[in-house]
Amino acid sequence: MLLKNLHIDALLVHAYWFDNKSKNLLDTHNNLQILAADCLLNEKEIAQLVILGGKIDPHKEGLALIMYKELCKKLTPRLANKIFVAPNSLTLRQEVKNFRKLATKNNWQNIASLCVSIQLPRVKRAYKRIFAKTYLHINFITTEEVLNQYSYKKKVTKYVNSQAFKYLKINEILAGTLDSIPVIGGYLIDLVTRIFPKKGVFFSKIFSIKNLLV
């Protein structure tokens, strides 16, 4: 659902991977997220934009910090001041859990989530589990619908026909299979992250595809 005239207390921008061949080190998905976040901050009534992507590669800054720097290049100082950065999350589930802590601490009532469409089912499942009864008050926005509305249809078309899209689709099938297991699904993904702490480096290498840069 794309925001209309609704006031949003906080919007979580989900983070993805690195691309070691790109100028800003961010992969296609993160660059699309930045572009969509820029559109939303400029056009919608959003009080706070939250980025929580963590240090998935020990040799690089946290994803949230790099995304913040790239986004600030596009924004006025007033809008840049709306961004809250805490690179403390290595998985989607951790992003949602930490976002809920922030929402409780700051008494955010109207919140939203921005992710690419192929990840939306798992995003909704994470919010439903973690936010429980407040789940119905969350606005889910896909990156593609934002970009399509703001004259970036060519970028969306390029993305959905790219290898990056296909790789993420495979990742979501695998992660979604684990995550959909009743009760323990989310914990299994957290366990995989603890067992393979450098999996972010591995996936970043997979997504390092020069001709897919946005």
C-alpha positions in Angstrom: 0.0 0.0 0.0 1.5 3.3 -1.0 1.0 6.2 1.5 -1.5 8.9 0.5 -2.0 11.7 3.0 -1.4 9.6 6.0 1.1 10.9 8.6 3.7 8.3 9.4 5.7 8.5 12.7 8.4 6.2 11.4 9.3 4.3 8.2 11.7 1.4 8.3 13.9 1.1 5.2 15.0 -2.5 5.0 18.6 -3.2 4.0 20.0 -5.8 1.7 23.6 -6.5 0.6 26.9 -5.0 -0.6 28.2 -5.0 -4.2 32.0 -4.7 -4.1 32.0 -3.5 -7.8 29.7 -0.6 -7.3 31.0 2.9 -6.5 29.1 3.2 -3.3 29.5 -0.5 -2.4 25.7 -1.0 -2.2 23.9 -3.6 -4.2 21.0 -3.0 -6.6 18.4 -3.5 -3.9 19.9 -1.0 -1.5 20.3 1.6 -4.3 16.6 1.2 -5.2 15.7 1.5 -1.5 17.6 4.8 -1.4 15.9 6.1 -4.4 12.4 5.2 -3.1 13.2 6.6 0.4 14.2 9.9 -1.3 10.9 10.0 -3.1 8.9 9.3 0.0 10.7 11.8 2.3 10.3 14.5 -0.3 6.6 13.9 -1.0 5.0 12.3 2.1 4.5 13.3 5.7 7.1 11.1 7.4 8.5 12.2 10.8 11.3 9.7 11.0 13.1 7.4 8.6 14.8 4.4 10.2 17.7 2.4 8.7 19.1 -0.5 10.8 21.2 -2.6 8.5 24.2 -3.9 10.4 27.9 -4.8 9.8 27.4 -7.8 7.5 31.0 -7.6 6.3 33.7 -7.1 9.0 35.8 -5.1 6.5 33.1 -2.5 5.8 30.9 0.0 7.7 27.4 -1.1 8.6 25.0 -1.0 5.8 22.8 1.6 7.5 25.7 4.0 7.7 26.6 3.7 4.0 22.9 4.0 3.0 22.5 7.0 5.2 25.5 8.8 3.5 24.1 8.0 0.1 20.7 9.2 1.0 22.0 12.4 2.4 23.5 13.3 -0.9 20.0 13.5 -2.3 18.3 15.3 0.6 18.1 18.8 2.0 19.6 19.2 5.5 16.1 19.4 6.9 15.0 16.1 5.5 18.4 14.4 6.3 17.7 15.3 10.0 14.7 13.0 9.9 16.9 9.9 9.4 17.7 7.7 12.4 20.6 5.3 11.8 21.5 2.3 14.0 23.5 -0.4 12.3 22.5 -3.2 14.7 20.6 -5.7 12.5 22.0 -8.6 10.4 18.7 -10.1 9.4 15.2 -9.0 8.4 13.9 -10.5 11.7 16.4 -8.5 13.7 15.5 -5.3 11.8 11.8 -5.8 12.7 12.6 -6.7 16.4 14.8 -3.6 16.8 12.3 -1.4 15.0 9.6 -2.6 17.5 11.9 -1.6 20.4 12.2 1.9 18.9 8.5 2.1 18.2 7.8 1.3 21.9 10.4 3.7 23.2 9.3 6.6 21.1 5.5 5.8 21.2 5.3 5.6 17.4 1.7 4.9 16.5 1.7 5.0 12.7 4.6 3.1 11.3 5.5 1.8 7.8 7.9 -0.6 6.2 9.7 -0.3 2.8 11.0 -3.4 1.0 11.3 -4.8 -2.4 8.1 -6.7 -3.5 9.6 -10.2 -3.6 10.5 -9.9 0.1 7.1 -8.6 1.2 5.6 -12.0 2.3 8.4 -12.6 4.7 8.4 -9.0 5.9 4.7 -9.3 6.7 5.2 -12.6 8.5 8.0 -11.0 10.6 5.8 -8.1 11.6 2.9 -10.3 12.4 5.0 -12.4 14.8 6.9 -9.6 16.4 4.3 -6.8 16.5 1.5 -9.1 17.3 -1.8 -7.2 18.0 -0.5 -4.0 16.5 0.3 -5.7 13.2 -2.9 -4.3 11.5 -1.7 -0.7 12.1 1.4 -1.1 9.9 1.7 0.2 6.4 3.6 -2.0 4.0 5.1 -0.3 0.9 7.1 -1.9 -1.9 10.0 -0.2 -3.5 8.7 -0.9 -6.9 5.3 0.8 -6.4 7.0 3.9 -5.2 9.4 4.1 -8.1 6.6 3.3 -10.6 4.6 6.3 -9.2 7.6 8.6 -9.4 8.6 8.1 -13.0 11.2 5.4 -12.4 9.4 2.6 -14.4 12.5 1.9 -16.5 14.6 1.2 -13.4 11.9 -1.1 -12.1 11.7 -3.0 -15.4 15.5 -3.3 -15.5 15.5 -4.7 -12.0 12.7 -7.3 -12.4 14.5 -8.6 -15.4 17.9 -8.7 -13.7 20.0 -11.5 -12.2 19.9 -9.6 -8.9 16.1 -10.1 -8.8 16.5 -13.8 -9.6 19.2 -14.2 -6.9 17.0 -12.5 -4.3 14.0 -14.7 -5.4 16.1 -17.8 -4.7 17.2 -16.4 -1.3 13.6 -15.7 -0.4 12.5 -19.2 -1.3 15.2 -20.6 1.0 14.7 -18.2 3.8 10.9 -18.3 3.4 10.9 -22.1 3.7 12.7 -21.9 7.0 10.8 -18.8 8.2 7.4 -20.4 7.5 7.9 -23.3 9.9 5.4 -22.7 12.7 6.8 -21.3 16.0 10.5 -22.0 15.3 10.9 -20.6 11.8 12.2 -17.2 12.8 14.5 -18.7 15.4 16.0 -21.0 12.8 17.0 -18.1 10.7 18.6 -16.4 13.7 20.5 -19.6 14.4 21.8 -19.8 10.9 23.1 -16.2 11.2 24.9 -17.1 14.4 26.4 -20.3 12.9 27.5 -18.5 9.7 28.3 -14.9 10.9 30.0 -14.2 7.5 27.1 -15.2 5.3 26.6 -11.5 4.5 30.1 -11.5 2.9 29.2 -14.6 0.8 25.9 -13.1 -0.4 27.5 -9.8 -1.1 29.9 -11.6 -3.5 27.0 -13.2 -5.2 25.3 -9.8 -5.7 28.5 -8.2 -7.0 27.4 -8.1 -10.7 28.7 -5.1 -12.5 26.0 -4.8 -15.2 23.2 -4.6 -12.6 24.1 -1.3 -11.0 21.4 1.2 -10.7 
